[in-house]
Amino acid sequence: MLVCPGLVDAHVHVADGMMPVSMLADDAGLMSGVTTVVDAGSLGARTLPAFRKYIWPQARTRVRALLNLSAAGLVVLNELYLDDKLISRSRALRAIDSNRDLIVGIKVRVRGTADSLDKDLKLMAQLREIADETGLPTMMHWTNEARLVDMLRPGDCMTHPFNPAYLGPNCIDEQGRVRSLTRELADRGIMVDLGHGSSFDWKLAEAAASQGWYPDVLSTDMFSRYFRPGRRRRRHGRLALEVFAAGAGRGPGRAARDRGAGQDAGTVRRPWPITGGRGGRPVGARGPPGAFRVHRQPATEAGPHWDR
């Protein structure tokens, strides 16, 4: 048994009953051994009030949220491209000002490809205005377009570095190498979130690990597909941690060790402004090199475990 501070899953979707892809907060949280979850963009300015009134008070898990740039949130999956009227700076600002205890950042699900670059740049310009005015960090879907990455600031985050090719851009180039733009993110102060979910290609993760590159935050991107009544629960994010558990003392705790997530880390900054109450660390607890050992075991309900 390992006793540790409450863990934070920094990327889930828990607007259950409101969004097609969402699930119960306590299924993603306490039933997974996580005391704090961050909903990553399920909610927009128009859908946030219902979540706050009907869903948030019922959760035993501590929930925080990244506000979707689209006022509709994930009612649809092309929320940023459906109608320009859904992108409203004034609505977003009002939602953030009224919900500072719930909203800890802003989420933008750009397509991130060359074909969508013009539209994505306009979206990022709108996001940048809101983020700068409110002082909140942002999370952007993965892209290899330098002009989009240039619009991020220290403390911002990119997610889904190991996208399967059919889903979108990823961090590995055509020769199987970690892209130079990806390696520059750490020097820019930009965090990388794993965001497992359906956006994870094991071979890409192994290639990155073999070259010494790891994401900063290990999160599940858990949503309704992975937890349904009458269906055996799928421990989809756990084995992904194993690939980051080897080499030079790196592994699950890399983000906290290298980027100062712990109170006594004494380094640069915290990954996300989640403070107080229950919870405290991104998934993958901080520890000195070699402090945690991950053991491969059969895919059972117990899942992989950590011994200190």
C-alpha positions in Angstrom: 0.0 0.0 0.0 1.2 3.5 -0.8 -0.2 6.4 1.3 0.2 9.7 -0.5 -1.6 13.1 -0.8 -4.7 13.2 -2.9 -3.9 12.9 -6.6 -5.2 15.2 -9.4 -6.4 13.9 -12.7 -6.0 17.0 -14.8 -8.0 15.9 -17.9 -11.4 14.3 -17.6 -15.0 14.9 -18.9 -17.6 14.9 -16.1 -20.6 16.9 -17.2 -22.7 13.7 -16.9 -26.1 13.9 -18.5 -25.3 17.2 -20.3 -22.7 16.2 -22.8 -22.5 13.0 -24.9 -19.0 12.2 -23.9 -19.2 12.9 -20.2 -19.4 10.7 -17.1 -20.0 11.0 -13.4 -17.3 13.0 -11.5 -17.1 10.4 -8.8 -16.6 7.5 -11.3 -13.6 9.5 -12.8 -12.5 10.6 -9.4 -12.9 8.8 -6.1 -13.6 5.4 -7.7 -10.3 5.8 -9.5 -8.4 6.7 -6.4 -8.2 10.4 -7.4 -9.5 13.1 -5.1 -9.5 16.0 -7.6 -10.4 16.1 -11.3 -10.3 18.8 -13.8 -13.0 18.8 -16.5 -11.1 19.7 -19.7 -13.5 21.8 -21.8 -16.9 20.0 -21.5 -18.5 23.2 -20.4 -18.9 26.5 -22.2 -20.3 29.8 -21.0 -23.8 28.8 -21.9 -23.7 25.3 -20.3 -21.7 26.1 -17.2 -24.6 27.4 -15.1 -26.5 24.1 -15.4 -23.4 22.1 -14.4 -22.9 24.4 -11.4 -26.5 24.1 -10.2 -27.3 20.5 -10.8 -24.1 18.4 -11.1 -21.2 20.1 -9.2 -22.9 20.1 -5.8 -23.6 16.3 -6.0 -20.0 15.3 -6.5 -17.9 14.0 -3.6 -14.8 14.3 -5.8 -13.4 17.8 -5.9 -14.0 19.2 -9.4 -12.5 22.1 -11.2 -13.0 23.0 -14.9 -11.3 24.5 -17.9 -13.9 26.6 -19.7 -14.4 25.7 -23.4 -13.8 28.7 -25.7 -17.1 27.8 -27.4 -20.2 28.9 -25.4 -21.8 25.5 -26.2 -19.0 23.4 -24.8 -19.0 19.7 -25.9 -22.7 19.5 -26.8 -21.2 18.8 -30.2 -17.6 17.8 -31.0 -17.0 20.5 -33.6 -17.9 23.3 -31.2 -15.3 25.8 -32.4 -16.1 25.4 -36.1 -19.9 25.1 -36.0 -20.9 28.8 -35.7 -18.7 31.9 -35.1 -21.4 33.3 -32.8 -20.6 30.6 -30.3 -17.2 32.3 -29.7 -18.0 35.2 -27.4 -15.4 37.1 -25.4 -18.0 38.9 -23.3 -19.8 35.7 -22.4 -16.6 33.9 -21.5 -15.4 36.8 -19.3 -18.7 36.9 -17.5 -18.6 33.1 -16.9 -15.1 33.2 -15.6 -15.7 36.2 -13.3 -18.8 34.5 -11.8 -17.2 31.1 -11.3 -13.6 31.8 -10.1 -14.0 29.0 -7.6 -14.7 26.5 -10.3 -12.8 27.6 -13.4 -9.0 27.2 -13.4 -8.2 27.6 -17.1 -9.5 27.8 -20.6 -9.6 24.9 -23.2 -9.3 25.3 -26.9 -9.8 22.2 -29.1 -8.1 23.4 -32.3 -7.7 20.9 -35.2 -4.1 22.0 -35.4 -3.4 21.1 -39.0 -2.1 23.2 -41.9 -5.6 23.1 -43.5 -7.3 24.7 -40.5 -4.5 27.1 -39.6 -6.2 30.3 -40.6 -9.3 29.5 -38.6 -7.2 28.2 -35.7 -5.1 31.4 -35.5 -8.3 33.4 -35.2 -9.5 31.1 -32.4 -6.2 31.4 -30.6 -6.3 35.2 -30.9 -9.7 35.3 -29.3 -8.5 32.8 -26.6 -5.4 34.9 -26.0 -7.4 38.0 -25.2 -9.6 36.2 -22.7 -6.7 34.4 -21.0 -4.6 37.6 -20.7 -7.5 39.6 -19.3 -8.4 36.9 -16.7 -4.9 35.7 -15.9 -5.9 32.1 -16.5 -3.7 29.4 -18.2 -4.9 27.7 -21.3 -4.9 24.1 -22.6 -4.7 23.6 -26.4 -5.1 20.5 -28.4 -1.9 19.2 -30.0 -0.4 21.0 -33.1 2.9 21.1 -34.9 2.1 24.5 -36.4 4.7 26.9 -35.0 2.4 30.0 -35.4 -0.1 28.4 -33.1 2.5 27.3 -30.5 3.9 30.8 -30.5 0.5 32.1 -29.2 1.0 30.1 -25.9 2.6 31.6 -22.9 4.6 30.1 -20.0 2.2 28.2 -17.8 0.0 27.2 -20.7 -0.4 23.6 -21.7 -0.7 21.4 -24.8 -2.5 18.0 -24.7 -2.6 14.7 -26.7 1.1 14.5 -27.8 0.6 10.8 -28.8 -2.5 11.2 -31.0 -2.9 8.3 -33.5 -2.3 9.8 -37.0 -5.9 9.4 -38.0 -7.0 11.6 -35.1 -4.6 14.5 -35.5 -1.1 15.8 -35.2 1.4 14.2 -32.7 4.9 14.8 -31.3 6.7 12.2 -33.5 7.9 13.1 -37.0 8.0 10.9 -40.1 11.4 9.5 -39.2 10.2 8.4 -35.8 12.0 11.2 -33.9 10.5 13.6 -31.3 9.9 16.9 -33.1 12.3 19.8 -32.3 9.3 22.0 -31.7 8.1 19.5 -29.1 11.5 19.6 -27.3 11.4 23.4 -27.2 8.2 23.5 -25.2 9.9 22.9 -21.8 12.3 25.9 -22.4 9.3 28.0 -23.2 7.6 27.1 -20.0 4.8 25.2 -21.8 3.5 22.1 -20.1 2.5 18.9 -22.0 -0.4 16.8 -20.8 -0.7 13.2 -21.8 -4.5 13.1 -22.2 -4.8 9.4 -22.7 -8.4 8.6 -23.6 -8.8 7.6 -27.2 -5.9 9.9 -28.2 -3.0 7.6 -27.4 -0.8 5.5 -29.7 1.4 3.2 -27.7 4.1 3.0 -30.3 4.4 6.8 -30.4 4.8 6.9 -26.6 7.5 4.2 -26.7 9.4 6.1 -29.3 9.3 9.3 -27.3 10.4 7.5 -24.1 13.2 5.7 -25.9 14.5 9.2 -26.8 14.2 10.5 -23.3 11.1 12.7 -23.8 8.1 12.5 -21.5 4.9 14.5 -21.0 4.7 16.7 -17.9 1.3 15.6 -16.6 -0.1 12.1 -16.8 -3.9 12.3 -17.2 -6.6 9.9 -18.3 -8.9 12.0 -20.5 -11.6 9.7 -19.0 -15.0 10.0 -20.6 -18.2 8.0 -20.9 -16.9 5.4 -23.3 -14.7 4.0 -20.5 -17.3 3.7 -17.8 -20.8 2.3 -18.6 -23.3 0.5 -16.3 -23.1 -3.3 -16.8 -19.8 -3.1 -18.5 -16.5 -4.1 -16.9 -14.5 -1.0 -16.2 -11.6 -0.3 -18.5 -8.5 0.8 -16.7 -7.4 2.6 -19.8 -4.9 5.0 -18.5 -2.9 2.9 -16.1 -0.6 0.9 -18.4 0.3 4.1 -20.1 2.2 5.1 -17.0 4.6 2.2 -17.3 6.3 3.5 -20.4 7.4 6.6 -18.4 8.6 4.6 -15.4 12.1 3.8 -16.7 15.4 5.6 -17.1 17.4 8.2 -15.2 14.9 8.5 -12.3 12.2 9.8 -14.6 8.7 8.4 -14.9 5.4 9.1 -13.3 6.8 11.9 -11.1 8.7 13.8 -13.7 6.4 16.7 -13.9 6.4 17.4 -10.2 10.1 16.8 -9.8 11.2 18.9 -12.7 8.6 21.5 -12.7 7.8 22.2 -9.1 4.3 20.8 -8.5 5.1 20.0 -4.9 5.1 22.6 -2.1 8.7 21.8 -1.2 10.0 21.3 -4.8 11.5 24.8 -4.8 11.6 25.1 -8.6 9.8 27.0 -11.3 6.0 26.8 -11.0 2.9 24.7 -10.5 1.4 22.9 -13.4 -2.2 24.3 -12.8 -3.6 26.7 -10.2 -5.3 24.0 -8.2 -4.9 24.8 -4.5 -6.5 24.1 -1.1 -9.1 21.5 -0.1 -8.7 17.9 -1.1 -6.3 16.8 -3.8 -2.9 18.2 -4.6 -0.7 16.5 -7.1 -1.0 15.6 -10.8 -1.4 11.8 -11.4 2.1 10.5 -10.7 3.3 11.5 -7.3 6.5 13.4 -6.7 9.5 11.5 -5.4 13.3 11.4 -5.6 14.9 9.4 -8.5 14.1 5.7 -8.1 11.5 6.2 -5.4 8.7 4.6 -7.3 8.8 1.2 -9.1 6.1 0.2 -11.5 5.4 -3.5 -11.9 3.7 -5.0 -14.9 0.9 -7.3 -14.0 -2.2 -8.9 -15.8 -5.0 -6.5 -16.7 -7.1 -7.0 -13.7 -9.3 -4.6 -11.7 -6.3 -3.9 -9.5 -4.3 -2.5 -12.4 -0.5 -1.6 -12.1 0.6 -0.6 -8.7 3.4 1.5 -7.3 5.7 0.5 -4.4 7.7 3.0 -2.6 
